[in-house]
Amino acid sequence: MEKTIADVIDLAIQREEEAYNFYMDIHGKVQDAGVKDAVEFIAGEEKKHKAFLVGYRQGNYGSDALRMADVVDYKVAEYLEEPEISKESSSEDIYLIAAHRESRAYQFYSELANMHADSELKTMLSKMANEELKHKEKMEYLYANTAFPQTSGG
């Protein structure tokens, strides 16, 4: 059974809603102000993605509404196991969990894009994948700087 474009967009909207709820759940559980700010920022980005996808489905945006950006993929999530989230999770754990989630979101959009021939939909899905990779970059950067802080020795 082939999915329609509307089905693909609806699935993506659902995933963005789930991501927003995931991050806001973490936001409500952690005490560290820096972590709260970071997950609130990412939750806000997921909310923007949902709004974009809703607008795209309604014909308000074309694929050129998103820009591709150069992203550094530190590949931290690929090499470190995803910790379980708990009340005792450290800030490093939260950032690593988020990096894993963003990696899965990137894979989701990349795989959807690769299912389509060259089209506006494929371009838009590729740009959404890039958006998620930017989030992964941010979370891996925060992880690295939290887990391995700069010392006075350099």
TORPA-4810 file (N, C-alpha, C, O; in nm, 3 decimals):
<nodes>
NODE_1_0.084_-0.118_0.000_0.000_0.000_0.000_0.089_0.124_0.000_0.169_0.144_0.091_M
NODE_2_0.074_0.205_-0.099_0.156_0.325_-0.111_0.095_0.439_-0.031_-0.026_0.462_-0.035_E
NODE_3_0.181_0.508_0.040_0.136_0.622_0.120_0.122_0.744_0.030_0.202_0.767_-0.061_K
NODE_4_0.020_0.822_0.058_0.003_0.947_-0.014_0.094_1.052_0.049_0.147_1.033_0.158_T
NODE_5_0.110_1.163_-0.021_0.190_1.272_0.032_0.130_1.320_0.164_0.203_1.349_0.259_I
NODE_6_-0.001_1.327_0.171_-0.068_1.370_0.294_-0.036_1.274_0.408_-0.016_1.317_0.522_A
NODE_7_-0.032_1.144_0.379_0.001_1.045_0.482_0.143_1.066_0.534_0.168_1.059_0.654_D
NODE_8_0.235_1.092_0.443_0.375_1.115_0.481_0.385_1.239_0.570_0.452_1.237_0.673_V
NODE_9_0.319_1.346_0.529_0.322_1.471_0.607_0.255_1.450_0.742_0.304_1.499_0.844_I
NODE_10_0.142_1.379_0.745_0.074_1.351_0.873_0.163_1.272_0.967_0.166_1.300_1.087_D
NODE_11_0.236_1.175_0.915_0.328_1.097_0.998_0.439_1.187_1.053_0.476_1.177_1.170_L
NODE_12_0.490_1.273_0.968_0.596_1.366_1.012_0.543_1.461_1.120_0.612_1.490_1.217_A
NODE_13_0.421_1.510_1.102_0.360_1.598_1.203_0.347_1.524_1.336_0.378_1.580_1.441_I
NODE_14_0.303_1.401_1.330_0.290_1.319_1.452_0.425_1.302_1.521_0.434_1.313_1.643_Q
NODE_15_0.529_1.277_1.443_0.663_1.261_1.500_0.712_1.390_1.566_0.776_1.385_1.671_R
NODE_16_0.682_1.503_1.505_0.722_1.631_1.564_0.647_1.657_1.694_0.705_1.709_1.790_E
NODE_17_0.519_1.621_1.699_0.441_1.635_1.823_0.501_1.547_1.933_0.515_1.591_2.047_E
NODE_18_0.536_1.423_1.898_0.596_1.332_1.995_0.729_1.387_2.046_0.759_1.377_2.165_E
NODE_19_0.809_1.444_1.957_0.938_1.501_1.997_0.917_1.618_2.092_0.986_1.630_2.193_A
NODE_20_0.822_1.705_2.059_0.793_1.818_2.147_0.754_1.769_2.286_0.806_1.818_2.387_Y
NODE_21_0.663_1.673_2.292_0.618_1.619_2.421_0.732_1.552_2.497_0.740_1.563_2.619_N
NODE_22_0.819_1.483_2.426_0.935_1.417_2.487_1.024_1.520_2.556_1.061_1.502_2.671_F
NODE_23_1.056_1.626_2.484_1.144_1.729_2.541_1.078_1.806_2.655_1.144_1.841_2.753_Y
NODE_24_0.950_1.832_2.643_0.882_1.904_2.751_0.869_1.815_2.875_0.868_1.866_2.987_M
NODE_25_0.859_1.685_2.855_0.858_1.592_2.968_0.993_1.598_3.042_0.997_1.603_3.164_D
NODE_26_1.101_1.597_2.966_1.234_1.610_3.026_1.244_1.745_3.097_1.293_1.753_3.210_I
NODE_27_1.197_1.850_3.033_1.202_1.985_3.091_1.137_1.987_3.228_1.187_2.053_3.320_H
NODE_28_1.026_1.915_3.243_0.956_1.912_3.370_1.024_1.829_3.477_0.991_1.841_3.595_G
NODE_29_1.119_1.744_3.437_1.183_1.653_3.531_1.319_1.700_3.580_1.360_1.666_3.692_K
NODE_30_1.390_1.776_3.499_1.527_1.812_3.536_1.530_1.941_3.615_1.441_2.025_3.604_V
NODE_31_1.635_1.955_3.694_1.653_2.075_3.777_1.755_2.172_3.718_1.745_2.293_3.738_Q
NODE_32_1.854_2.119_3.647_1.963_2.199_3.592_1.907_2.302_3.493_1.846_2.266_3.393_D
NODE_33_1.929_2.431_3.523_1.874_2.539_3.440_1.927_2.535_3.297_1.853_2.563_3.203_A
NODE_34_2.055_2.501_3.280_2.112_2.493_3.146_2.048_2.384_3.063_2.019_2.403_2.945_G
NODE_35_2.025_2.269_3.126_1.960_2.158_3.056_1.816_2.197_3.023_1.768_2.171_2.913_V
NODE_36_1.747_2.258_3.119_1.609_2.301_3.096_1.603_2.396_2.975_1.516_2.382_2.889_K
NODE_37_1.696_2.491_2.969_1.698_2.584_2.857_1.722_2.512_2.724_1.656_2.541_2.624_D
NODE_38_1.816_2.418_2.724_1.849_2.346_2.601_1.732_2.263_2.551_1.699_2.266_2.432_A
NODE_39_1.667_2.189_2.641_1.556_2.104_2.595_1.433_2.189_2.561_1.354_2.152_2.474_V
NODE_40_1.418_2.302_2.628_1.308_2.392_2.592_1.331_2.451_2.452_1.237_2.466_2.374_E
NODE_41_1.457_2.484_2.422_1.491_2.534_2.289_1.460_2.429_2.183_1.396_2.459_2.082_F
NODE_42_1.504_2.307_2.205_1.481_2.199_2.107_1.331_2.171_2.095_1.282_2.148_1.984_I
NODE_43_1.259_2.172_2.207_1.113_2.154_2.201_1.049_2.262_2.114_0.959_2.234_2.035_A
NODE_44_1.096_2.385_2.129_1.045_2.495_2.047_1.074_2.475_1.900_0.991_2.508_1.815_G
NODE_45_1.191_2.420_1.870_1.225_2.389_1.730_1.130_2.282_1.674_1.087_2.291_1.559_E
NODE_46_1.099_2.181_1.755_1.008_2.075_1.710_0.868_2.133_1.686_0.798_2.092_1.594_E
NODE_47_0.829_2.227_1.769_0.699_2.294_1.753_0.697_2.373_1.621_0.596_2.373_1.550_K
NODE_48_0.809_2.439_1.590_0.820_2.512_1.462_0.814_2.416_1.344_0.752_2.445_1.242_K
NODE_49_0.878_2.299_1.359_0.874_2.200_1.252_0.731_2.157_1.226_0.687_2.146_1.111_H
NODE_50_0.657_2.131_1.334_0.516_2.091_1.318_0.439_2.200_1.244_0.365_2.171_1.151_K
NODE_51_0.457_2.325_1.287_0.386_2.436_1.222_0.423_2.445_1.074_0.337_2.468_0.989_A
NODE_52_0.551_2.427_1.043_0.594_2.428_0.903_0.525_2.317_0.825_0.473_2.340_0.716_F
NODE_53_0.524_2.194_0.882_0.464_2.080_0.812_0.314_2.099_0.791_0.261_2.063_0.686_L
NODE_54_0.246_2.154_0.891_0.103_2.183_0.876_0.083_2.283_0.763_-0.005_2.266_0.678_V
NODE_55_0.163_2.388_0.762_0.155_2.487_0.656_0.190_2.429_0.520_0.126_2.462_0.420_G
NODE_56_0.289_2.343_0.516_0.328_2.279_0.391_0.213_2.194_0.338_0.182_2.197_0.219_Y
NODE_57_0.151_2.117_0.427_0.038_2.031_0.388_-0.076_2.116_0.331_-0.147_2.072_0.241_R
NODE_58_-0.093_2.236_0.385_-0.201_2.325_0.339_-0.162_2.406_0.216_-0.242_2.484_0.164_Q
NODE_59_-0.040_2.387_0.169_0.004_2.456_0.049_0.060_2.595_0.073_0.077_2.672_-0.021_G
NODE_60_0.089_2.628_0.198_0.140_2.761_0.229_0.289_2.777_0.206_0.338_2.890_0.194_N
NODE_61_0.363_2.667_0.198_0.509_2.672_0.181_0.551_2.576_0.072_0.487_2.473_0.049_Y
NODE_62_0.658_2.611_0.005_0.723_2.519_-0.086_0.851_2.467_-0.022_0.884_2.505_0.091_G
NODE_63_0.921_2.381_-0.091_1.044_2.323_-0.036_1.151_2.428_-0.013_1.245_2.405_0.063_S
NODE_64_1.139_2.543_-0.079_1.239_2.648_-0.062_1.220_2.728_0.067_1.297_2.820_0.094_D
NODE_65_1.120_2.693_0.147_1.096_2.761_0.274_1.200_2.724_0.379_1.218_2.796_0.478_A
NODE_66_1.268_2.613_0.360_1.375_2.570_0.450_1.508_2.582_0.378_1.516_2.562_0.257_L
NODE_67_1.611_2.613_0.454_1.745_2.623_0.396_1.830_2.507_0.444_1.819_2.463_0.559_R
NODE_68_1.913_2.457_0.356_2.011_2.356_0.396_2.127_2.429_0.464_2.164_2.539_0.423_M
NODE_69_2.181_2.367_0.567_2.294_2.427_0.639_2.405_2.324_0.649_2.381_2.203_0.653_A
NODE_70_2.526_2.375_0.654_2.639_2.286_0.680_2.632_2.244_0.826_2.615_2.327_0.915_D
NODE_71_2.647_2.116_0.849_2.635_2.062_0.984_2.758_1.977_1.013_2.805_1.902_0.928_V
NODE_72_2.808_1.988_1.135_2.916_1.902_1.181_2.851_1.784_1.252_2.780_1.801_1.351_V
NODE_73_2.875_1.665_1.202_2.823_1.546_1.268_2.936_1.486_1.349_3.026_1.422_1.295_D
NODE_74_2.930_1.509_1.479_3.035_1.461_1.568_3.030_1.309_1.585_3.128_1.249_1.629_Y
NODE_75_2.918_1.248_1.551_2.898_1.102_1.559_2.909_1.049_1.701_2.944_0.932_1.721_K
NODE_76_2.881_1.131_1.799_2.883_1.088_1.938_2.776_0.982_1.961_2.802_0.879_2.022_V
NODE_77_2.656_1.009_1.913_2.545_0.915_1.934_2.573_0.779_1.870_2.526_0.675_1.918_A
NODE_78_2.649_0.780_1.762_2.679_0.654_1.694_2.777_0.568_1.774_2.782_0.446_1.756_E
NODE_79_2.854_0.630_1.860_2.957_0.557_1.933_2.928_0.536_2.080_2.994_0.455_2.145_Y
NODE_80_2.830_0.607_2.133_2.797_0.591_2.275_2.656_0.537_2.289_2.564_0.579_2.218_L
NODE_81_2.639_0.445_2.381_2.509_0.385_2.405_2.413_0.489_2.463_2.454_0.575_2.542_E
NODE_82_2.289_0.479_2.425_2.188_0.572_2.477_2.150_0.533_2.620_2.104_0.422_2.644_E
NODE_83_2.170_0.625_2.714_2.134_0.593_2.852_1.982_0.595_2.871_1.909_0.653_2.791_P
NODE_84_1.938_0.531_2.976_1.796_0.537_3.014_1.772_0.671_3.082_1.859_0.721_3.154_E
NODE_85_1.656_0.728_3.061_1.625_0.854_3.127_1.563_0.823_3.264_1.477_0.736_3.278_I
NODE_86_1.609_0.897_3.362_1.556_0.881_3.497_1.571_1.015_3.570_1.630_1.109_3.518_S
NODE_87_1.516_1.020_3.690_1.529_1.143_3.770_1.674_1.170_3.805_1.711_1.285_3.832_K
NODE_88_1.756_1.066_3.805_1.898_1.081_3.839_1.985_1.107_3.717_2.107_1.116_3.730_E
NODE_89_1.926_1.120_3.600_2.005_1.143_3.479_2.086_1.271_3.492_2.035_1.375_3.534_S
NODE_90_2.213_1.261_3.455_2.300_1.378_3.456_2.272_1.463_3.332_2.203_1.419_3.240_S
NODE_91_2.325_1.583_3.331_2.308_1.668_3.214_2.371_1.603_3.091_2.317_1.614_2.980_S
NODE_92_2.485_1.535_3.110_2.547_1.466_2.997_2.453_1.359_2.941_2.438_1.345_2.820_E
NODE_93_2.388_1.285_3.033_2.294_1.181_2.990_2.179_1.242_2.909_2.140_1.188_2.805_D
NODE_94_2.125_1.353_2.956_2.013_1.418_2.887_2.055_1.461_2.747_1.982_1.438_2.650_I
NODE_95_2.173_1.522_2.735_2.220_1.564_2.604_2.245_1.445_2.512_2.218_1.452_2.392_Y
NODE_96_2.296_1.336_2.567_2.321_1.216_2.486_2.189_1.152_2.443_2.176_1.107_2.329_L
NODE_97_2.093_1.147_2.532_1.960_1.095_2.498_1.900_1.179_2.385_1.846_1.125_2.288_I
NODE_98_1.911_1.310_2.398_1.858_1.400_2.295_1.932_1.381_2.162_1.869_1.384_2.056_A
NODE_99_2.063_1.361_2.167_2.140_1.339_2.044_2.092_1.211_1.975_2.080_1.208_1.852_A
NODE_100_2.066_1.107_2.052_2.014_0.983_1.994_1.877_1.006_1.930_1.850_0.958_1.820_H
NODE_101_1.792_1.079_2.000_1.658_1.106_1.946_1.667_1.185_1.816_1.597_1.155_1.720_R
NODE_102_1.753_1.285_1.814_1.769_1.365_1.692_1.831_1.284_1.579_1.799_1.305_1.462_E
NODE_103_1.919_1.192_1.613_1.976_1.102_1.513_1.866_1.017_1.449_1.864_0.998_1.327_S
NODE_104_1.775_0.965_1.532_1.664_0.886_1.478_1.572_0.972_1.392_1.521_0.925_1.290_R
NODE_105_1.550_1.097_1.432_1.467_1.188_1.352_1.533_1.216_1.217_1.466_1.219_1.114_A
NODE_106_1.664_1.236_1.219_1.739_1.256_1.095_1.723_1.134_1.003_1.698_1.148_0.884_Y
NODE_107_1.738_1.016_1.061_1.723_0.892_0.982_1.582_0.880_0.925_1.564_0.839_0.811_Q
NODE_108_1.482_0.914_1.007_1.342_0.908_0.964_1.320_0.993_0.839_1.268_0.945_0.739_F
NODE_109_1.361_1.119_0.845_1.340_1.208_0.731_1.426_1.168_0.612_1.382_1.179_0.497_Y
NODE_110_1.548_1.124_0.637_1.635_1.081_0.527_1.576_0.962_0.453_1.575_0.957_0.330_S
NODE_111_1.527_0.866_0.530_1.467_0.748_0.468_1.340_0.784_0.391_1.317_0.732_0.282_E
NODE_112_1.258_0.873_0.448_1.139_0.918_0.374_1.180_0.987_0.245_1.120_0.963_0.140_L
NODE_113_1.280_1.073_0.251_1.325_1.145_0.131_1.374_1.047_0.025_1.346_1.063_-0.094_A
NODE_114_1.446_0.945_0.069_1.502_0.849_-0.026_1.397_0.758_-0.089_1.425_0.689_-0.187_N
NODE_115_1.277_0.758_-0.035_1.168_0.678_-0.091_1.102_0.747_-0.210_1.021_0.686_-0.280_M
NODE_116_1.136_0.872_-0.234_1.069_0.950_-0.338_1.167_0.989_-0.447_1.285_1.012_-0.424_H
NODE_117_1.114_0.995_-0.567_1.193_1.044_-0.680_1.215_1.193_-0.659_1.149_1.255_-0.575_A
NODE_118_1.307_1.249_-0.735_1.332_1.393_-0.723_1.201_1.469_-0.739_1.132_1.457_-0.840_D
NODE_119_1.170_1.545_-0.638_1.046_1.622_-0.636_1.056_1.726_-0.527_1.152_1.727_-0.450_S
NODE_120_0.957_1.813_-0.520_0.953_1.911_-0.412_0.942_1.841_-0.278_1.003_1.885_-0.180_E
NODE_121_0.865_1.731_-0.271_0.850_1.657_-0.146_0.984_1.601_-0.101_1.019_1.611_0.017_L
NODE_122_1.059_1.542_-0.192_1.191_1.487_-0.157_1.283_1.598_-0.106_1.353_1.579_-0.007_K
NODE_123_1.281_1.711_-0.172_1.365_1.823_-0.129_1.326_1.870_0.010_1.412_1.893_0.094_T
NODE_124_1.196_1.883_0.035_1.148_1.927_0.166_1.188_1.826_0.274_1.233_1.866_0.381_M
NODE_125_1.173_1.697_0.247_1.208_1.595_0.345_1.359_1.593_0.371_1.402_1.572_0.485_L
NODE_126_1.438_1.616_0.269_1.583_1.625_0.287_1.620_1.744_0.373_1.711_1.736_0.456_S
NODE_127_1.550_1.855_0.354_1.576_1.974_0.436_1.531_1.952_0.580_1.595_2.001_0.673_K
NODE_128_1.422_1.879_0.600_1.379_1.845_0.736_1.485_1.755_0.802_1.514_1.771_0.921_M
NODE_129_1.541_1.662_0.726_1.649_1.577_0.779_1.765_1.664_0.823_1.824_1.641_0.929_A
NODE_130_1.799_1.763_0.743_1.907_1.856_0.777_1.876_1.932_0.905_1.965_1.955_0.987_N
NODE_131_1.751_1.972_0.923_1.710_2.041_1.046_1.736_1.952_1.168_1.788_1.998_1.269_E
NODE_132_1.700_1.824_1.157_1.719_1.732_1.269_1.868_1.707_1.294_1.910_1.690_1.408_E
NODE_133_1.947_1.706_1.187_2.091_1.688_1.203_2.152_1.810_1.273_2.248_1.796_1.350_L
NODE_134_2.097_1.928_1.248_2.143_2.048_1.321_2.115_2.034_1.471_2.196_2.074_1.554_K
NODE_135_2.000_1.978_1.504_1.967_1.955_1.645_2.064_1.854_1.708_2.110_1.872_1.820_H
NODE_136_2.093_1.749_1.633_2.187_1.647_1.682_2.323_1.712_1.707_2.387_1.685_1.809_K
NODE_137_2.366_1.798_1.614_2.494_1.867_1.630_2.495_1.947_1.761_2.592_1.943_1.836_E
NODE_138_2.387_2.019_1.787_2.379_2.102_1.907_2.384_2.015_2.033_2.455_2.047_2.128_K
NODE_139_2.310_1.905_2.033_2.307_1.818_2.151_2.442_1.749_2.173_2.486_1.733_2.287_M
NODE_140_2.507_1.709_2.066_2.639_1.646_2.080_2.743_1.748_2.126_2.833_1.714_2.203_E
NODE_141_2.732_1.870_2.079_2.822_1.977_2.124_2.804_2.001_2.273_2.901_2.010_2.348_Y
NODE_142_2.677_2.010_2.317_2.650_2.030_2.460_2.699_1.912_2.542_2.753_1.928_2.651_L
NODE_143_2.679_1.792_2.487_2.726_1.672_2.557_2.878_1.680_2.576_2.929_1.662_2.687_Y
NODE_144_2.950_1.705_2.468_3.096_1.706_2.473_3.148_1.813_2.568_3.243_1.789_2.643_A
NODE_145_3.085_1.929_2.567_3.131_2.037_2.654_3.090_2.018_2.799_3.150_2.079_2.888_N
NODE_146_2.991_1.936_2.824_2.950_1.906_2.961_3.029_1.787_3.015_3.075_1.788_3.129_T
NODE_147_3.042_1.685_2.932_3.113_1.564_2.976_3.264_1.587_2.985_3.331_1.525_3.067_A
NODE_148_3.316_1.674_2.900_3.460_1.699_2.895_3.487_1.849_2.899_3.529_1.907_2.799_F
NODE_149_3.462_1.913_3.013_3.478_2.059_3.019_3.623_2.102_2.998_3.717_2.029_3.027_P
NODE_150_3.636_2.222_2.946_3.768_2.282_2.925_3.837_2.298_3.060_3.775_2.339_3.158_Q
NODE_151_3.964_2.266_3.064_4.041_2.285_3.186_4.141_2.398_3.167_4.162_2.444_3.055_T
NODE_152_4.201_2.440_3.274_4.299_2.550_3.263_4.424_2.507_3.188_4.504_2.591_3.145_S
NODE_153_4.442_2.376_3.172_4.558_2.325_3.100_4.542_2.325_2.950_4.636_2.289_2.879_G
NODE_154_4.426_2.363_2.898_4.409_2.370_2.753_4.315_2.281_2.696_4.296_2.281_2.574_G
</nodes>
